[in-house]
Amino acid sequence: MSTMSVRGQHERAMVSVKGRGHHLFVPFFGGPDGKMAVRLVLQLAENPEVTATIVHFRDPRNESVASTQGSVVVEQTVVETKNGQPQRQEDDTAFFASMQRSLATELEGRVVFDSSARGSPLSDALATAQEEVGQDPKNGGDLIVLGRHLPTASSADAYNGCLGPATDKILESGIRASVLVVQARRNGSD
């Protein structure tokens, strides 16, 4: 047996020792980009070697208002804008609950939905990401999937970057995971 053959067999053995599984983490802040990220991860989780944790991060300072239109309850969130005028936007809580309720039976053991409304949503998401990803060095790699734009006016006004404030915080933190930024198709020029 030649040295080349022995090394070749050793390299193949090393590849088979490493796991093929992946853990996906989605910090969901709402908005069209966040919804697209959740839908994408649910599609990826159909692979039996993928697990996912999807957490809805809400700002505890925002006030939730429910109104009835016909037989449908419409939830809205009041967000304070920069000039102090309240701005109403569709609440993503209903979307998140709908995705959780419609989870396929075969995904129930591998996909976890959670919700958090403590402190700053971005800081809370960063702390949760550090707990969720990079924990198993033998798996195929972890992935953080998030929407590019945050739906809150205050975050959008204070940010001028390309990938979004949540992505920048995660990249700056040095978390050991790959990052995928999702942007939903827009009708405008954004």
ZADO-1210 file (C-alpha; in nm, 4 decimals, padded with zeros to 6 digits):
<atoms>
<atom x="00.0000" y="00.0000" z="00.0000" code="MET" pos="1"/>
<atom x="00.1432" y="00.3382" z="-00.0911" code="SER" pos="2"/>
<atom x="00.1606" y="00.6413" z="00.1356" code="THR" pos="3"/>
<atom x="-00.0826" y="00.8219" z="-00.0909" code="MET" pos="4"/>
<atom x="-00.3430" y="00.5499" z="-00.0443" code="SER" pos="5"/>
<atom x="-00.3094" y="00.5535" z="00.3333" code="VAL" pos="6"/>
<atom x="-00.3492" y="00.9312" z="00.3448" code="ARG" pos="7"/>
<atom x="-00.6463" y="00.9112" z="00.1078" code="GLY" pos="8"/>
<atom x="-00.8180" y="00.6585" z="00.3330" code="GLN" pos="9"/>
<atom x="-00.7457" y="00.8733" z="00.6393" code="HIS" pos="10"/>
<atom x="-00.8981" y="01.1828" z="00.4730" code="GLU" pos="11"/>
<atom x="-01.2132" y="00.9906" z="00.3821" code="ARG" pos="12"/>
<atom x="-01.2416" y="00.8699" z="00.7415" code="ALA" pos="13"/>
<atom x="-01.2120" y="01.2276" z="00.8701" code="MET" pos="14"/>
<atom x="-01.4963" y="01.3403" z="00.6442" code="VAL" pos="15"/>
<atom x="-01.7268" y="01.0631" z="00.7633" code="SER" pos="16"/>
<atom x="-01.6579" y="01.1447" z="01.1322" code="VAL" pos="17"/>
<atom x="-01.7847" y="01.4997" z="01.0926" code="LYS" pos="18"/>
<atom x="-02.1625" y="01.5215" z="01.1207" code="GLY" pos="19"/>
<atom x="-02.3769" y="01.6329" z="00.8337" code="ARG" pos="20"/>
<atom x="-02.6417" y="01.8033" z="01.0450" code="GLY" pos="21"/>
<atom x="-02.6986" y="02.1781" z="01.0569" code="HIS" pos="22"/>
<atom x="-02.8680" y="02.3977" z="01.3125" code="HIS" pos="23"/>
<atom x="-03.0467" y="02.7081" z="01.1839" code="LEU" pos="24"/>
<atom x="-03.1326" y="03.0061" z="01.4020" code="PHE" pos="25"/>
<atom x="-03.3817" y="03.2718" z="01.2937" code="VAL" pos="26"/>
<atom x="-03.4122" y="03.5914" z="01.4971" code="PRO" pos="27"/>
<atom x="-03.7538" y="03.7122" z="01.3728" code="PHE" pos="28"/>
<atom x="-03.8167" y="04.0859" z="01.4167" code="PHE" pos="29"/>
<atom x="-04.1130" y="04.1008" z="01.1792" code="GLY" pos="30"/>
<atom x="-04.1646" y="04.2698" z="00.8459" code="GLY" pos="31"/>
<atom x="-04.1594" y="04.1210" z="00.4960" code="PRO" pos="32"/>
<atom x="-03.7897" y="04.0269" z="00.5103" code="ASP" pos="33"/>
<atom x="-03.8307" y="03.8480" z="00.8427" code="GLY" pos="34"/>
<atom x="-04.1342" y="03.6589" z="00.7157" code="LYS" pos="35"/>
<atom x="-03.9375" y="03.5469" z="00.4110" code="MET" pos="36"/>
<atom x="-03.6539" y="03.4269" z="00.6375" code="ALA" pos="37"/>
<atom x="-03.8968" y="03.2178" z="00.8462" code="VAL" pos="38"/>
<atom x="-04.0531" y="03.0624" z="00.5359" code="ARG" pos="39"/>
<atom x="-03.7098" y="02.9818" z="00.3899" code="LEU" pos="40"/>
<atom x="-03.5917" y="02.8115" z="00.7090" code="VAL" pos="41"/>
<atom x="-03.9081" y="02.6029" z="00.7288" code="LEU" pos="42"/>
<atom x="-03.8352" y="02.4809" z="00.3757" code="GLN" pos="43"/>
<atom x="-03.4725" y="02.4029" z="00.4652" code="LEU" pos="44"/>
<atom x="-03.5881" y="02.2193" z="00.7800" code="ALA" pos="45"/>
<atom x="-03.7643" y="01.9629" z="00.5616" code="GLU" pos="46"/>
<atom x="-03.4194" y="01.8029" z="00.5336" code="ASN" pos="47"/>
<atom x="-03.4026" y="01.5473" z="00.8191" code="PRO" pos="48"/>
<atom x="-03.0476" y="01.6561" z="00.9079" code="GLU" pos="49"/>
<atom x="-03.1546" y="02.0152" z="00.9803" code="VAL" pos="50"/>
<atom x="-03.2824" y="02.1522" z="01.3110" code="THR" pos="51"/>
<atom x="-03.4078" y="02.5070" z="01.3588" code="ALA" pos="52"/>
<atom x="-03.4921" y="02.7538" z="01.6316" code="THR" pos="53"/>
<atom x="-03.7128" y="03.0468" z="01.5336" code="ILE" pos="54"/>
<atom x="-03.7528" y="03.3202" z="01.7947" code="VAL" pos="55"/>
<atom x="-03.9855" y="03.6197" z="01.7626" code="HIS" pos="56"/>
<atom x="-03.8128" y="03.9161" z="01.9281" code="PHE" pos="57"/>
<atom x="-04.0586" y="04.1915" z="02.0219" code="ARG" pos="58"/>
<atom x="-03.9899" y="04.5298" z="02.1760" code="ASP" pos="59"/>
<atom x="-04.1629" y="04.5369" z="02.5175" code="PRO" pos="60"/>
<atom x="-04.2084" y="04.9143" z="02.4854" code="ARG" pos="61"/>
<atom x="-04.4388" y="04.8780" z="02.1846" code="ASN" pos="62"/>
<atom x="-04.8063" y="04.8644" z="02.2652" code="GLU" pos="63"/>
<atom x="-05.0181" y="04.5952" z="02.1003" code="SER" pos="64"/>
<atom x="-05.3694" y="04.6925" z="01.9925" code="VAL" pos="65"/>
<atom x="-05.6329" y="04.4451" z="01.8694" code="ALA" pos="66"/>
<atom x="-05.9368" y="04.5412" z="01.6635" code="SER" pos="67"/>
<atom x="-06.2076" y="04.3338" z="01.5000" code="THR" pos="68"/>
<atom x="-06.2821" y="04.3646" z="01.1290" code="GLN" pos="69"/>
<atom x="-06.5716" y="04.1338" z="01.0449" code="GLY" pos="70"/>
<atom x="-06.4902" y="03.7961" z="01.1963" code="SER" pos="71"/>
<atom x="-06.1105" y="03.8469" z="01.1749" code="VAL" pos="72"/>
<atom x="-05.9082" y="03.9944" z="01.4604" code="VAL" pos="73"/>
<atom x="-05.6427" y="04.2292" z="01.3251" code="VAL" pos="74"/>
<atom x="-05.3517" y="04.3027" z="01.5563" code="GLU" pos="75"/>
<atom x="-05.1471" y="04.6162" z="01.5155" code="GLN" pos="76"/>
<atom x="-04.8446" y="04.7496" z="01.6953" code="THR" pos="77"/>
<atom x="-04.8052" y="05.1141" z="01.7836" code="VAL" pos="78"/>
<atom x="-04.4479" y="05.2229" z="01.7194" code="VAL" pos="79"/>
<atom x="-04.3240" y="05.5654" z="01.8205" code="GLU" pos="80"/>
<atom x="-04.1597" y="05.7445" z="01.5292" code="THR" pos="81"/>
<atom x="-03.8755" y="05.9910" z="01.5511" code="LYS" pos="82"/>
<atom x="-04.1074" y="06.2940" z="01.5604" code="ASN" pos="83"/>
<atom x="-04.3216" y="06.1428" z="01.8377" code="GLY" pos="84"/>
<atom x="-04.6247" y="06.0680" z="01.6180" code="GLN" pos="85"/>
<atom x="-04.7597" y="05.7142" z="01.6607" code="PRO" pos="86"/>
<atom x="-04.7346" y="05.4937" z="01.3536" code="GLN" pos="87"/>
<atom x="-04.9485" y="05.1789" z="01.3187" code="ARG" pos="88"/>
<atom x="-04.8141" y="04.8735" z="01.1435" code="GLN" pos="89"/>
<atom x="-04.9434" y="04.5221" z="01.1067" code="GLU" pos="90"/>
<atom x="-04.8320" y="04.3071" z="01.3967" code="ASP" pos="91"/>
<atom x="-04.6257" y="04.0041" z="01.3028" code="ASP" pos="92"/>
<atom x="-04.7458" y="03.8074" z="01.6042" code="THR" pos="93"/>
<atom x="-05.0336" y="03.6628" z="01.4010" code="ALA" pos="94"/>
<atom x="-04.7934" y="03.5521" z="01.1250" code="PHE" pos="95"/>
<atom x="-04.5590" y="03.3917" z="01.3770" code="PHE" pos="96"/>
<atom x="-04.8460" y="03.2076" z="01.5495" code="ALA" pos="97"/>
<atom x="-04.9777" y="03.0908" z="01.2124" code="SER" pos="98"/>
<atom x="-04.6390" y="02.9479" z="01.1129" code="MET" pos="99"/>
<atom x="-04.6111" y="02.7726" z="01.4478" code="GLN" pos="100"/>
<atom x="-04.9620" y="02.6240" z="01.4249" code="ARG" pos="101"/>
<atom x="-04.9129" y="02.5046" z="01.0668" code="SER" pos="102"/>
<atom x="-04.5821" y="02.3269" z="01.1360" code="LEU" pos="103"/>
<atom x="-04.5778" y="01.9880" z="00.9638" code="ALA" pos="104"/>
<atom x="-04.5871" y="01.6891" z="01.1986" code="THR" pos="105"/>
<atom x="-04.2526" y="01.5555" z="01.0728" code="GLU" pos="106"/>
<atom x="-04.0853" y="01.8868" z="01.1680" code="LEU" pos="107"/>
<atom x="-04.2205" y="01.9106" z="01.5230" code="GLU" pos="108"/>
<atom x="-03.9209" y="01.7369" z="01.6818" code="GLY" pos="109"/>
<atom x="-03.6646" y="01.9444" z="01.4905" code="ARG" pos="110"/>
<atom x="-03.8123" y="02.2964" z="01.4743" code="VAL" pos="111"/>
<atom x="-03.8643" y="02.5065" z="01.7865" code="VAL" pos="112"/>
<atom x="-04.0663" y="02.8284" z="01.7986" code="PHE" pos="113"/>
<atom x="-04.0126" y="03.0719" z="02.0848" code="ASP" pos="114"/>
<atom x="-04.0937" y="03.4324" z="02.1664" code="SER" pos="115"/>
<atom x="-03.9101" y="03.6984" z="02.3638" code="SER" pos="116"/>
<atom x="-04.0043" y="04.0494" z="02.4753" code="ALA" pos="117"/>
<atom x="-03.7231" y="04.1366" z="02.7148" code="ARG" pos="118"/>
<atom x="-03.5100" y="04.4493" z="02.6881" code="GLY" pos="119"/>
<atom x="-03.3736" y="04.5443" z="02.3468" code="SER" pos="120"/>
<atom x="-03.4752" y="04.3005" z="02.0699" code="PRO" pos="121"/>
<atom x="-03.1340" y="04.3256" z="01.8968" code="LEU" pos="122"/>
<atom x="-02.9354" y="04.2663" z="02.2164" code="SER" pos="123"/>
<atom x="-03.1660" y="03.9821" z="02.3167" code="ASP" pos="124"/>
<atom x="-03.1303" y="03.8234" z="01.9708" code="ALA" pos="125"/>
<atom x="-02.7521" y="03.8435" z="01.9926" code="LEU" pos="126"/>
<atom x="-02.7476" y="03.6758" z="02.3350" code="ALA" pos="127"/>
<atom x="-02.9830" y="03.4019" z="02.2122" code="THR" pos="128"/>
<atom x="-02.7747" y="03.3476" z="01.8968" code="ALA" pos="129"/>
<atom x="-02.4657" y="03.2939" z="02.1122" code="GLN" pos="130"/>
<atom x="-02.6544" y="03.0227" z="02.3022" code="GLU" pos="131"/>
<atom x="-02.8040" y="02.8581" z="01.9922" code="GLU" pos="132"/>
<atom x="-02.5218" y="02.8309" z="01.7396" code="VAL" pos="133"/>
<atom x="-02.1632" y="02.7115" z="01.7465" code="GLY" pos="134"/>
<atom x="-02.2304" y="02.4613" z="02.0245" code="GLN" pos="135"/>
<atom x="-02.1547" y="02.1431" z="01.8281" code="ASP" pos="136"/>
<atom x="-01.8185" y="02.1611" z="01.6487" code="PRO" pos="137"/>
<atom x="-01.8810" y="01.8177" z="01.4942" code="LYS" pos="138"/>
<atom x="-02.1935" y="01.9134" z="01.2987" code="ASN" pos="139"/>
<atom x="-02.1930" y="02.0354" z="00.9391" code="GLY" pos="140"/>
<atom x="-02.2148" y="02.3999" z="01.0438" code="GLY" pos="141"/>
<atom x="-02.4670" y="02.6389" z="01.1910" code="ASP" pos="142"/>
<atom x="-02.6500" y="02.9119" z="01.0054" code="LEU" pos="143"/>
<atom x="-02.8185" y="03.2313" z="01.1239" code="ILE" pos="144"/>
<atom x="-03.0928" y="03.3397" z="00.8836" code="VAL" pos="145"/>
<atom x="-03.2424" y="03.6858" z="00.9243" code="LEU" pos="146"/>
<atom x="-03.4323" y="03.9527" z="00.7384" code="GLY" pos="147"/>
<atom x="-03.2393" y="04.2514" z="00.6094" code="ARG" pos="148"/>
<atom x="-03.4744" y="04.5295" z="00.7168" code="HIS" pos="149"/>
<atom x="-03.6174" y="04.5764" z="01.0640" code="LEU" pos="150"/>
<atom x="-03.9797" y="04.6912" z="01.0644" code="PRO" pos="151"/>
<atom x="-03.9392" y="04.9537" z="01.3390" code="THR" pos="152"/>
<atom x="-03.9017" y="05.3118" z="01.2205" code="ALA" pos="153"/>
<atom x="-03.6498" y="05.4039" z="01.4894" code="SER" pos="154"/>
<atom x="-03.4063" y="05.1304" z="01.3830" code="SER" pos="155"/>
<atom x="-03.4378" y="05.2184" z="01.0140" code="ALA" pos="156"/>
<atom x="-03.3808" y="05.5901" z="01.0774" code="ASP" pos="157"/>
<atom x="-03.0610" y="05.5311" z="01.2751" code="ALA" pos="158"/>
<atom x="-02.9012" y="05.2871" z="01.0295" code="TYR" pos="159"/>
<atom x="-02.7319" y="05.3505" z="00.6950" code="ASN" pos="160"/>
<atom x="-02.5566" y="05.0154" z="00.6304" code="GLY" pos="161"/>
<atom x="-02.6021" y="04.7588" z="00.3578" code="CYS" pos="162"/>
<atom x="-02.6982" y="04.4340" z="00.5337" code="LEU" pos="163"/>
<atom x="-02.9072" y="04.5745" z="00.8170" code="GLY" pos="164"/>
<atom x="-02.8479" y="04.6485" z="01.1844" code="PRO" pos="165"/>
<atom x="-02.9196" y="04.2941" z="01.3057" code="ALA" pos="166"/>
<atom x="-02.6687" y="04.1456" z="01.0617" code="THR" pos="167"/>
<atom x="-02.4021" y="04.3960" z="01.1585" code="ASP" pos="168"/>
<atom x="-02.4440" y="04.3171" z="01.5313" code="LYS" pos="169"/>
<atom x="-02.4182" y="03.9443" z="01.4681" code="ILE" pos="170"/>
<atom x="-02.1128" y="03.9774" z="01.2423" code="LEU" pos="171"/>
<atom x="-01.9381" y="04.2075" z="01.4911" code="GLU" pos="172"/>
<atom x="-01.9984" y="03.9619" z="01.7765" code="SER" pos="173"/>
<atom x="-01.7769" y="03.6903" z="01.6297" code="GLY" pos="174"/>
<atom x="-02.0376" y="03.4166" z="01.6660" code="ILE" pos="175"/>
<atom x="-01.9176" y="03.0927" z="01.5050" code="ARG" pos="176"/>
<atom x="-02.1866" y="03.0481" z="01.2394" code="ALA" pos="177"/>
<atom x="-02.2553" y="03.1416" z="00.8824" code="SER" pos="178"/>
<atom x="-02.5035" y="03.4227" z="00.8194" code="VAL" pos="179"/>
<atom x="-02.7688" y="03.4396" z="00.5471" code="LEU" pos="180"/>
<atom x="-02.9492" y="03.7711" z="00.4979" code="VAL" pos="181"/>
<atom x="-03.2892" y="03.7564" z="00.3285" code="VAL" pos="182"/>
<atom x="-03.4711" y="04.0382" z="00.1536" code="GLN" pos="183"/>
<atom x="-03.8238" y="03.9930" z="00.0232" code="ALA" pos="184"/>
<atom x="-03.9062" y="04.1142" z="-00.3254" code="ARG" pos="185"/>
<atom x="-04.0181" y="04.4736" z="-00.3213" code="ARG" pos="186"/>
<atom x="-04.2376" y="04.6605" z="-00.5675" code="ASN" pos="187"/>
<atom x="-04.0377" y="04.9826" z="-00.5180" code="GLY" pos="188"/>
<atom x="-03.6728" y="05.0614" z="-00.5803" code="SER" pos="189"/>
<atom x="-03.5377" y="04.9279" z="-00.2451" code="ASP" pos="190"/>
</atoms>
